[in-house]
Amino acid sequence: MLTERRILVFVSIACLAAVGLAMATYDAPPLDLRYRNALQENRLLYFKNIRSIKYERTDFGSGITTFHSKNFSQRTGGFIIRINTHTAEANVVWTRGTDRTPLVIRPDSLGAWNPDTAQPITHWHMALRCVQHQKRPDGILADYFELIGIMPEDLKN
């Protein structure tokens, strides 16, 4: 009886030591921050059924839909989500407002840029920088990065 207890204690300590060692030496894989815009069907379904109530929706035909915040500033512009359901892609795009100045102050506060001539990858990196530098990211940016599978809370490191 005493031997069985000793074996049980030894096995318990060995298991705890193995789990503790595994937890102490675990290093999370780095987050892939390369440009991507592929949608996951389950995330798109969640966005369209639950999250999209916070946004104004515009359908352009050919499977292209844009979503912008209900408090979107028509004067200064802001980020919108553009979804193409035929190619299963989502893009975040900075749109100009009614102020038609040639350059716009970058949303990450690093100068000025022309959003009309910028490629989608540039808009994506602008949005990524905004999310990384905000304590509480804008709702539209948080929703966009969840759509493509980059969780905003993972970017806070």
C-alpha positions as CSV (number, residue, x, y, z in Angstrom):
1,M,0.0,0.0,0.0
2,L,2.8,2.4,0.9
3,T,4.7,1.5,-2.3
4,E,1.6,2.3,-4.4
5,R,1.3,5.7,-2.8
6,R,4.9,6.5,-3.4
7,I,4.5,5.5,-7.1
8,L,1.4,7.7,-7.4
9,V,3.2,10.7,-5.8
10,F,6.2,10.1,-8.0
11,V,4.0,10.0,-11.2
12,S,2.1,13.1,-10.1
13,I,5.2,15.1,-9.5
14,A,6.7,13.9,-12.8
15,C,3.6,14.9,-14.7
16,L,3.5,18.3,-13.0
17,A,7.2,18.9,-13.7
18,A,6.6,18.0,-17.4
19,V,3.7,20.3,-17.8
20,G,5.5,23.1,-15.9
21,L,8.6,22.7,-18.1
22,A,6.5,22.7,-21.3
23,M,4.7,25.9,-20.2
24,A,7.9,27.6,-19.2
25,T,9.7,26.9,-22.5
26,Y,6.7,27.5,-24.8
27,D,7.4,30.2,-27.4
28,A,4.4,31.3,-29.5
29,P,5.0,31.3,-33.2
30,P,5.4,34.8,-34.7
31,L,2.3,36.4,-36.1
32,D,2.3,36.5,-39.9
33,L,1.8,40.1,-40.9
34,R,2.2,39.8,-44.6
35,Y,-0.6,41.2,-46.8
36,R,-3.6,38.9,-47.1
37,N,-7.2,39.4,-47.8
38,A,-8.7,35.9,-48.0
39,L,-11.9,35.4,-46.2
40,Q,-12.9,32.5,-44.1
41,E,-16.5,31.5,-44.6
42,N,-17.4,31.1,-41.0
43,R,-16.0,34.6,-40.2
44,L,-17.9,36.1,-43.2
45,L,-21.1,34.5,-42.0
46,Y,-20.6,35.9,-38.5
47,F,-19.8,39.3,-39.8
48,K,-22.8,39.5,-42.1
49,N,-25.3,38.1,-39.5
50,I,-24.0,39.7,-36.3
51,R,-21.5,42.5,-36.8
52,S,-22.9,44.2,-39.9
53,I,-25.8,45.8,-38.0
54,K,-23.3,48.5,-36.9
55,Y,-22.5,49.4,-40.5
56,E,-24.1,51.0,-43.5
57,R,-24.1,48.6,-46.4
58,T,-23.8,49.4,-50.1
59,D,-24.2,46.8,-52.8
60,F,-22.4,47.4,-56.1
61,G,-23.5,44.2,-57.9
62,S,-21.1,41.5,-59.1
63,G,-20.8,40.3,-55.5
64,I,-19.1,43.5,-54.2
65,T,-20.4,45.0,-51.0
66,T,-19.0,47.9,-48.9
67,F,-19.5,48.5,-45.2
68,H,-18.8,51.8,-43.5
69,S,-19.5,52.9,-40.0
70,K,-22.8,54.6,-39.2
71,N,-20.8,57.5,-37.7
72,F,-18.6,57.7,-40.8
73,S,-17.5,61.2,-41.5
74,Q,-18.6,62.2,-45.0
75,R,-16.3,65.3,-44.8
76,T,-13.0,63.7,-43.8
77,G,-13.5,60.1,-44.9
78,G,-12.3,57.0,-43.2
79,F,-11.8,53.3,-43.5
80,I,-14.4,51.0,-45.1
81,I,-14.6,47.3,-45.6
82,R,-15.0,46.1,-49.2
83,I,-16.1,42.4,-49.6
84,N,-16.0,40.5,-52.9
85,T,-18.0,37.3,-52.4
86,H,-17.1,35.8,-55.8
87,T,-13.3,35.8,-55.0
88,A,-13.8,35.4,-51.2
89,E,-11.7,38.5,-50.5
90,A,-12.1,41.4,-48.1
91,N,-10.2,44.7,-48.4
92,V,-9.9,47.6,-46.1
93,V,-9.9,50.9,-48.0
94,W,-9.5,54.5,-46.9
95,T,-12.0,56.6,-48.7
96,R,-11.9,60.3,-49.1
97,G,-14.6,62.6,-47.8
98,T,-16.0,65.6,-49.5
99,D,-12.8,67.6,-48.7
100,R,-11.1,67.1,-52.0
101,T,-7.5,68.0,-51.0
102,P,-4.8,66.2,-53.1
103,L,-3.2,64.6,-50.0
104,V,-4.8,63.2,-46.9
105,I,-3.1,63.0,-43.5
106,R,-2.2,59.4,-43.0
107,P,-4.4,57.5,-40.4
108,D,-1.2,56.4,-38.6
109,S,-0.1,60.1,-38.3
110,L,3.1,59.6,-40.3
111,G,2.7,62.3,-42.9
112,A,0.4,62.6,-45.9
113,W,-0.6,60.3,-48.8
114,N,-2.9,60.0,-51.7
115,P,-5.4,57.2,-51.1
116,D,-6.8,57.3,-54.7
117,T,-3.5,56.2,-56.2
118,A,-2.5,53.7,-53.5
119,Q,-2.7,50.0,-54.0
120,P,-4.8,47.8,-51.7
121,I,-1.6,46.6,-49.9
122,T,-0.9,50.2,-48.9
123,H,-4.4,50.7,-47.4
124,W,-3.9,47.3,-45.6
125,H,-0.6,48.4,-44.1
126,M,-2.1,51.8,-43.0
127,A,-5.0,49.9,-41.3
128,L,-2.5,47.5,-39.6
129,R,-0.4,50.4,-38.3
130,C,-3.6,52.1,-36.9
131,V,-4.6,48.9,-35.1
132,Q,-1.1,48.4,-33.7
133,H,-0.9,51.9,-32.3
134,Q,-4.4,52.1,-30.7
135,K,-5.2,50.8,-27.3
136,R,-8.8,50.2,-28.4
137,P,-8.9,49.8,-32.2
138,D,-11.6,51.3,-34.2
139,G,-14.5,48.9,-34.6
140,I,-14.3,48.7,-38.4
141,L,-10.6,47.9,-38.3
142,A,-11.1,45.3,-35.5
143,D,-13.9,43.7,-37.5
144,Y,-11.8,43.7,-40.7
145,F,-8.8,42.0,-39.2
146,E,-11.0,39.4,-37.6
147,L,-12.6,38.8,-41.1
148,I,-9.2,37.9,-42.5
149,G,-7.9,36.0,-39.5
150,I,-5.6,38.4,-37.7
151,M,-6.9,39.1,-34.3
152,P,-6.4,42.6,-33.1
153,E,-5.5,41.5,-29.6
154,D,-2.6,39.5,-31.0
155,L,-1.2,42.7,-32.5
156,K,-0.8,44.4,-29.2
157,N,2.6,42.7,-28.4
